[in-house]
Amino acid sequence: MTVRVVLADDQPLVRSGLRVIMADHPDLEVVGEAATGAEAVQLARDAGPDVVVMDIRMPGMDGIEATRLITAGSATTRVLVLTTFDEDDHVYGALRAGASGFVVKDMALDDILAAIRVVASGDALIAPGVTRRLISDFIRRPAAVPERSPRPVEGITEREREVLTLVGRGRSNTEIAEELFITVATAKSHVSRLLTKLGARDRVQLVITAYETGLVTLPR
């Protein structure tokens, strides 16, 4: 399967670097480039990409608002956010806007390409060391926690509740399988059912659900 990609970044060199290296990978196809958030939204509508690689800081409409509009308008296009370690405040906004994953700009290009493939496949926690920290900090912030008691999770089995708890702790399918003494395929099936039952786009939303419902808590 060919993954159709839109590159959204106001730096031409970033877009050019990604485009050049992607040209050597037949499973990845750049179907458009955008220098602003507004252009990214329009391209997402017109080209119907599988993944939009989205910079956060762009002139006019930023990447967060563009991400919100893209994810609200399409059930299939996913957004992979470009970030740096000193831009966490922006990443929290991208999480709320529906971003499916994060890559750091100083990562090796091959690692960014691998992240695009992972997000296109429906996964999200592409860099556990980064995303676990981001999500933990995100949940700690008062703005990210509703001013009410944790809501219960309804309509899922006890086993699915266990899986959701482990997803919330940042566990991969392999780690979930090991902890619950099940196969990786079974763990993956449980995660897929949770995505469907809870109406979540990806694992990032499952992680947030696990925190918001009180299945996972952070030490105070």
Buried (B, 14 or more C-beta within 10 A) or exposed (E): EEBBBBBBBBBEEBBEBBBEBBEEBEEBBBBBBBBBBBBBBBBBEEBEBBBBBBBBBBEEBBBBBBBBBBBEEBEEBBBBBBBEEEBBEBBBBBBBBBBBBBBBBEBEEEEBBBBBBBBBEBBBBBBEEBBBBBBBBBBEEEEBEEEEEEEEBEEBEEEBBBBBBBBBBBBBBEBBBEBBEBEBEBBBBBBEBBBEBBEBBBBBBBBBBBBBBEBBEEEE
